[in-house]
Amino acid sequence: MIGGWALYKQDINSTKNLIRTNINNQIDNLSRLIYPALVFDDKVSAKEQIKGFTAHAMMKSVEIWKNETPGTSKLTLFSSHPSDQNITFSLENQLTEDTFHHDVIVVSKEITSDNEKLGIIKVTRSLADFNAQKAEYLQVGILSALSIFVIIILITFWYQGSLTKPLKELNMVAEKISKEKNYSIRAKKISLDEFGALTDAFNQMLDSLESSNSQLLNANEEMEQRVERRTEELTLSNKRIIKEMSAKEIATQELIETKDQLNQSEKLANVGQVSSSIAHELRNPMAAIRNSTYFLRLKLEKETKLLEHLEIIDREISRSDDVIQRLLEITKGEDLKKTPTDLKTLAFEAFNYADLTNRSHLIVDFEPKHFLINVDKLLFRQVLFNIFLNSIQAMPTGGEIIMSISMKEAKMIKIIITDQGKGIEENYLKKIFDPLYTDKEDGIGLGLSLCRDLISRHGGKISAKSLVSVGTTIEIDLPS
């Protein structure tokens, strides 16, 4: 392109010189032809000479300026073609070097005779042919440059494709293998040059990788099978150990429970023996008291008030004797005497026996409605008596005892007894049903243990919950 530009500039300069030389020669010829007309002031001849000179298509105008006063520089227009009345004298009418403008070239030359200046010929030539030639050169140059540029781009793309296509193929295969983990894919051999050799080496490497991967997969599968078998064996062993441990734990728990039951049975047996002895010893003084009340009743037939109190003493002695007799019977293993019982009436009887100060208040509620309960009336009244007595003793200034009785699912009856007493500390709560355990100075520790034994004989369970300074709740579950 640089060489083409240099040739273009050289050709343009040569053309300019040729035009300049040609026009100078033509002006020389015209000056010789116009000289006589200028000397003899023959404007007609001069006009014809100029007109013939401008017949050439590129000649735009010719101006003949005459020096009217020899020895001066003042010039006047002698003749011109085409005629232009507006042409006036100016500095441009002076003799100047030929000048190339964009569209024309202006050449001025003196007309002399014996070193005397007669005038100036000023010729303006069009450069349309020159500009057309320049445009043609530029068009050819631009088209050539564009053609060369396009060819270079095509060659570059072709060369780049020939270089990058094998690399793209290898890269695509590598990405596909990495994504799909399929080592059976192979790269397509595109050329027979170094890239072709690289493709062969790449495919050979894939062959090796596929073989190694197959071996690894087989080894991994075999290892997984071994691990699975071993895991299964360990799982079975673990389950067997857990089962054995659970069995041992259950057996240990059963032994502990059996030991506790034996201890409780031993204590209850001791208590039963002591109770039997106490009951036996109490019967003689109770019989004496009953005989005395009978004697006093005979002597005090007219004392109505005293007879009422004697009747109360006799009735309570009979009730106590019945309780003692029933406790002795169940100690010997006899069955309970269950009857349908109104628990509300039974509860108020037990509460009245326990509440000697009349400071406490009992509320009994049934859910959803009142119903009878199948229990041993005498013994269950003793259970309620012991529970009410503990609640009343826990409320020295009095309070409210609420007894709620409800029928639950699976044919179970729920009895909840709540007081407003001082409560029981948590570390003592688990021991309150143990025989001979008490925190009272004058207590024996048989009341709640007797309650648990009687409730158990009824086929039920008894438990306790308590909050210090809030109160204690006794829950009894009985079969209906």
Secondary structure, DSSP 8 states (H G I E B T S, - for coil): -HHHHHHHHHHHHHHHHHHHHHHHHHHHHHHHHHHHHHHTT-HHHHHHHHHHHTTSTTEEEEEEEE-SSTTS---EEEEEES--TT----GGGS----EE-SSEEEEEEEEEETTEEEEEEEEEEE-HHHHHHHHHHHHHHHHHHHHHHHHHHHHHHHHHHHHHHHHHHHHHHHHHHHHH--TT-------SSHHHHHHHHHHHHHHHHHHHHHHHHHHHHHHHHHHHHHHHHHHHHHHHHHHHHHHHHHHHHHHHHHHHHHHHHHHHHHHHHHHHHHHHHHHHHHHHHHHHHHHHHHHTTT-HHHHHHHHHHHHHHHHHHHHHHHHHHHHTT----EEEE-HHHHHHHHHHHH-SS--EEEEEEEESS---EEEEHHHHHHHHHHHHHHHHHT-TT-EEEEEEEEEEGGGEEEEEEE--S----HHHHTTTTSTT---STT--S-HHHHHHHHHHHTT-EEEEEEETTTEEEEEEEEE-
